[in-house]
Amino acid sequence: MTAPFALVLAAGGSRRFGSPKALADFKGRTLIKLAVERVRAVVGEGFSVVVGAHADDLLSVTDLAPAQIIRSEDWNLGHAASLRDGVTRTPDAAWGALITLVDQPLVTADDLHRLISAWEKAPTWAAAAEYAGDHGTALIGAPCILPRAWFASVKALRGDRGASALLRSSSRVVRVPMPSAAHDIDTPEDLERLSILKG
């Protein structure tokens, strides 16, 4: 089986961050560059980057090759829009879509390899990162792999209902322990905190 087709979701408006989050520096690289390098190390050239709010800024200063660029025109309607746009453009030959987020810099290529390995054992199921929530409760979410059979459900999502909504409502999910996935960046303070953790 070939690797799933990967999507890097980077379409958000970065309202809480105050500037284009994908262009924020993390250990000498922008978040978008880090996300692209990580995915490329895992799947080669089989991936797309979904851009939206700050598309022109990202594309003018960052070389995202060899990624295919998908512009999400409805990014302001919520997370579901960019996920739908990415899944809609996933090649027909792909068995599934690997969903990654631009604001999870602690997730590594090894984490993604483990996720893919787990999914390949049950490719009609989803596979998702499992990590501890704020109160120690186990959560599942991105990065995740959604099988092609789920694509119709993805296209029906609206608003801020992303992949996590589908994962939580299904029993057909392979859970892959991934503590790094618990950390994302919403604010400049998050960026500073994670930079220290990484160091």
Protein Blocks (a to p, Z undefined) as FASTA:
>chain_A
ZZddddddfkbgolmnopafklpceehiafklmmmmmmmmmnomaccdddfklmmmmmmm
pcfbfbdcdddfklmnojklmmmmmmmmpcfklgbdcdddfklmkbcfklmmmmmmmmmm
mmmbccddddddfkopacddddddddfklmmmmmmpghjbdfklmmmmpcbbccdddfkl
mpccfbfklmmmmmmmmZZ
